[in-house]
């Protein structure tokens, strides 16, 4: 399904039990709706799921950027409003978690709890240089040259040859350059460090122990008042795909706690 919002078309799907509590899933850069298939399958009988392709990804529109995290947050809020979602849980991974932080800092919209997975709170000078190089490659050569290095960051070596990992590799390669570049610029401007204490929602900060972003996720979990921190063994950046059972177990404990 597609919704015309904020001057673009946003592709989305709704799954799960009608009338059940809503979960809105926000994927990583260079991914799509399909990243959350393990969670949709596991929770289909307990929750109503809204999965969407963020601006510049999947089957959503890919206008030329740069984008901002506020712009991407606006897309989520417009989509939930269009579907009359008044109460929900937000789960975002990587840039999805950054989007969640922006929404929380702006008053949280319909969201009562948040899962911030494999994400960060700021970009240092080295990280910005890395993003500049990735953007240069994407703009000059397309997405295929970025697939191998991205897979190295996203998954541990034993998992990279799995069917699930290869599915993600195909999604990376198919990501529109405009979307990758636009969101890359948004990530480069991330800086919520000083404002984390303003987030009042219950938060689960969860990351794979081998993820390069794990330190940032740990910082969020340790510095956001009341947050719960979970670090998953034998997982890297896309922890929900690499260790779905452990990821889902942590979500269940968080979502059923008071």
C-alpha positions as CSV (number, residue, x, y, z in Angstrom):
1,X,0.0,0.0,0.0
2,X,1.1,3.6,-0.6
3,X,0.2,6.8,1.2
4,X,0.7,10.3,-0.4
5,X,2.3,12.3,2.4
6,X,4.7,15.2,2.7
7,X,5.0,15.5,-1.0
8,X,6.1,11.8,-1.6
9,X,4.6,8.3,-1.6
10,X,5.4,6.2,1.4
11,X,5.1,2.4,0.9
12,X,3.8,0.5,3.9
13,X,2.3,-2.8,5.0
14,X,0.0,-3.7,7.9
15,X,0.2,-7.1,9.5
16,X,-1.0,-9.0,12.5
17,X,-4.0,-9.1,14.7
18,X,-6.7,-6.6,14.1
19,X,-7.4,-4.6,17.3
20,X,-4.1,-5.6,18.9
21,X,-1.6,-2.9,20.2
22,X,0.3,-1.3,17.3
23,X,4.1,-1.5,16.7
24,X,5.7,0.7,14.1
25,X,8.9,-0.6,12.7
26,X,11.6,1.7,11.2
27,X,14.4,0.0,9.3
28,X,18.1,0.7,8.8
29,X,19.7,2.7,6.1
30,X,19.9,0.7,2.8
31,X,17.2,-1.7,4.0
32,X,13.5,-2.0,3.6
33,X,10.3,-3.3,5.1
34,X,11.7,-6.8,4.7
35,X,14.3,-6.3,7.4
36,X,11.6,-6.8,10.0
37,X,10.1,-10.1,8.7
38,X,11.5,-12.1,11.6
39,X,9.7,-9.8,14.1
40,X,6.4,-9.7,12.1
41,X,6.3,-13.5,12.1
42,X,7.1,-13.8,15.8
43,X,4.7,-11.2,17.0
44,X,1.9,-11.5,14.5
45,X,-0.6,-13.0,17.0
46,X,0.0,-10.4,19.7
47,X,0.5,-7.1,17.9
48,X,-0.7,-5.0,14.9
49,X,2.4,-4.2,12.8
50,X,3.0,-1.1,10.6
51,X,6.2,-1.5,8.6
52,X,7.1,1.1,6.1
53,X,9.9,1.9,3.6
54,X,11.5,5.2,4.7
55,X,11.9,8.0,2.3
56,X,14.4,7.0,-0.4
57,X,14.1,3.3,0.2
58,X,12.3,0.2,-1.0
59,X,9.1,1.1,-2.9
60,X,8.8,4.6,-1.4
61,X,9.6,7.8,-3.3
62,X,13.3,8.6,-3.5
63,X,13.6,12.4,-4.0
64,X,16.9,14.0,-4.2
65,X,18.2,15.1,-0.8
66,X,19.8,15.9,1.4
67,X,17.2,14.7,4.0
68,X,17.1,15.5,7.7
69,X,16.2,13.4,10.7
70,X,13.3,15.8,11.4
71,X,12.0,15.2,7.8
72,X,12.2,11.5,8.3
73,X,10.4,11.8,11.7
74,X,7.7,13.9,10.0
75,X,7.1,11.0,7.5
76,X,6.5,8.6,10.4
77,X,4.2,11.0,12.2
78,X,2.2,11.7,9.0
79,X,1.8,8.0,8.3
80,X,0.6,7.1,11.7
81,X,-1.8,10.0,11.6
82,X,-3.2,9.0,8.2
83,X,-3.9,5.5,9.6
84,X,-5.5,6.9,12.8
85,X,-2.9,5.2,15.0
86,X,-3.4,6.9,18.4
87,X,-1.3,4.6,20.6
88,X,1.7,2.6,19.5
89,X,5.2,1.2,20.3
90,X,8.1,2.4,18.1
91,X,11.0,0.2,17.2
92,X,13.8,1.6,15.1
93,X,17.2,0.2,14.2
94,X,20.2,2.3,13.2
95,X,18.8,5.4,11.4
96,X,15.4,4.1,12.5
97,X,16.6,4.5,16.1
98,X,17.8,8.0,15.3
99,X,14.3,8.9,13.9
100,X,12.8,7.5,17.1
101,X,14.9,9.8,19.2
102,X,13.8,12.8,17.2
103,X,10.2,11.8,17.6
104,X,10.6,11.3,21.3
105,X,12.3,14.7,21.7
106,X,9.4,16.4,19.8
107,X,6.8,15.0,22.2
108,X,6.6,11.3,21.1
109,X,3.5,11.6,19.0
110,X,1.4,8.4,19.5
111,X,4.3,6.4,20.9
112,X,4.2,5.2,24.5
113,X,7.4,3.0,24.4
114,X,10.5,2.9,22.2
115,X,13.0,0.3,21.1
116,X,16.2,2.0,20.0
117,X,18.4,-0.7,18.4
118,X,22.0,-0.6,17.1
119,X,21.9,3.1,16.9
120,X,23.8,6.2,18.2
121,X,23.4,9.7,19.5
122,X,26.2,11.6,17.7
123,X,28.7,11.4,14.9
124,X,32.4,12.2,15.5
125,X,34.8,13.5,12.9
126,X,36.0,10.1,11.8
127,X,32.5,8.9,11.3
128,X,31.6,11.9,9.3
129,X,34.6,11.3,7.0
130,X,33.5,7.7,6.5
131,X,30.0,8.9,5.5
132,X,31.5,11.4,3.1
133,X,33.4,8.6,1.4
134,X,30.4,6.3,1.2
135,X,28.4,9.1,-0.3
136,X,31.1,9.8,-2.8
137,X,31.2,6.1,-3.9
138,X,27.4,5.9,-4.1
139,X,27.2,9.0,-6.2
140,X,30.0,8.1,-8.6
141,X,29.6,4.3,-8.8
142,X,26.2,3.3,-7.5
143,X,25.4,1.0,-4.6
144,X,27.0,-2.3,-5.7
145,X,30.6,-1.3,-4.6
146,X,29.2,-0.6,-1.1
147,X,27.6,-4.0,-0.6
148,X,30.7,-6.0,0.6
149,X,31.9,-3.4,3.1
150,X,28.4,-2.9,4.4
151,X,27.9,-6.6,5.0
152,X,31.2,-6.7,6.9
153,X,29.9,-4.0,9.2
154,X,26.4,-5.4,9.5
155,X,27.0,-9.1,10.2
156,X,29.5,-11.4,11.9
157,X,31.6,-13.6,9.6
158,X,29.8,-16.8,10.3
159,X,26.4,-15.3,9.4
160,X,27.4,-13.5,6.2
161,X,26.9,-16.5,3.9
162,X,23.4,-17.3,5.3
163,X,20.3,-16.9,3.2
164,X,19.0,-14.2,5.5
165,X,22.2,-12.2,5.1
166,X,22.2,-12.6,1.3
167,X,18.6,-11.3,1.3
168,X,19.8,-8.1,3.0
169,X,22.8,-7.8,0.6
170,X,20.3,-7.8,-2.3
171,X,18.3,-5.0,-0.6
172,X,21.4,-2.9,-0.1
173,X,22.3,-3.2,-3.8
174,X,18.8,-2.2,-4.8
175,X,18.6,0.9,-2.6
176,X,18.1,4.1,-4.6
177,X,21.3,6.2,-4.6
178,X,19.3,9.3,-3.8
179,X,17.8,7.7,-0.7
180,X,21.2,6.4,0.5
181,X,22.8,9.8,0.0
182,X,19.9,11.7,1.4
183,X,19.7,9.6,4.6
184,X,23.5,9.6,4.8
185,X,23.5,13.4,5.1
186,X,20.8,13.1,7.8
187,X,22.9,10.7,9.8
188,X,26.0,13.0,9.6
189,X,24.1,15.7,11.5
190,X,22.9,13.4,14.4
191,X,23.6,15.0,17.8
192,X,21.1,14.1,20.6
193,X,23.7,13.6,23.3
194,X,22.9,16.6,25.5
195,X,19.1,16.0,25.1
196,X,18.8,12.3,25.9
197,X,17.7,13.1,29.5
198,X,14.6,14.8,28.0
199,X,13.2,11.6,26.7
200,X,10.6,10.4,29.1
201,X,9.3,7.3,27.4
202,X,10.3,3.8,28.6
203,X,13.1,2.8,26.2
204,X,14.9,-0.5,25.4
205,X,18.4,0.1,24.0
206,X,19.5,-3.1,22.3
207,X,22.6,-3.8,20.2
208,X,24.7,-6.7,18.9
209,X,27.9,-6.9,20.9
210,X,30.0,-6.8,17.7
211,X,28.3,-3.8,16.2
212,X,30.4,-0.7,15.6
213,X,27.4,1.3,16.9
214,X,27.2,-0.7,20.2
215,X,29.1,1.9,22.2
216,X,26.5,4.5,21.1
217,X,23.6,2.3,22.0
218,X,25.2,1.5,25.3
219,X,25.6,5.2,26.0
220,X,21.9,5.7,25.3
221,X,20.9,2.8,27.6
222,X,23.1,4.0,30.4
223,X,22.4,7.7,30.2
224,X,18.7,7.9,29.3
225,X,16.7,7.9,32.6
226,X,15.0,4.6,33.1
227,X,16.2,2.9,29.9
228,X,16.9,-0.8,29.8
229,X,20.1,-1.9,28.0
230,X,20.5,-5.3,26.3
231,X,23.6,-6.5,24.5
232,X,23.2,-9.5,22.3
233,X,26.0,-12.0,21.8
234,X,27.0,-13.3,18.4
235,X,25.4,-10.3,16.6
236,X,26.6,-7.2,14.8
237,X,24.6,-4.2,13.4
238,X,21.4,-5.9,12.0
239,X,20.9,-7.8,15.3
240,X,17.2,-8.4,14.7
241,X,18.1,-10.5,11.6
242,X,21.3,-12.2,12.9
243,X,19.9,-13.2,16.3
244,X,16.1,-13.0,15.9
245,X,15.2,-15.2,18.8
246,X,17.4,-13.3,21.3
247,X,16.2,-10.0,19.9
248,X,12.5,-11.0,20.1
249,X,13.0,-12.3,23.6
250,X,14.4,-9.0,24.8
251,X,11.5,-7.2,23.1
252,X,8.9,-9.5,24.8
253,X,10.4,-8.8,28.2
254,X,10.4,-5.1,27.6
255,X,6.9,-4.8,26.1
256,X,5.4,-6.9,28.9
257,X,7.1,-5.1,31.7
258,X,5.5,-2.3,33.6
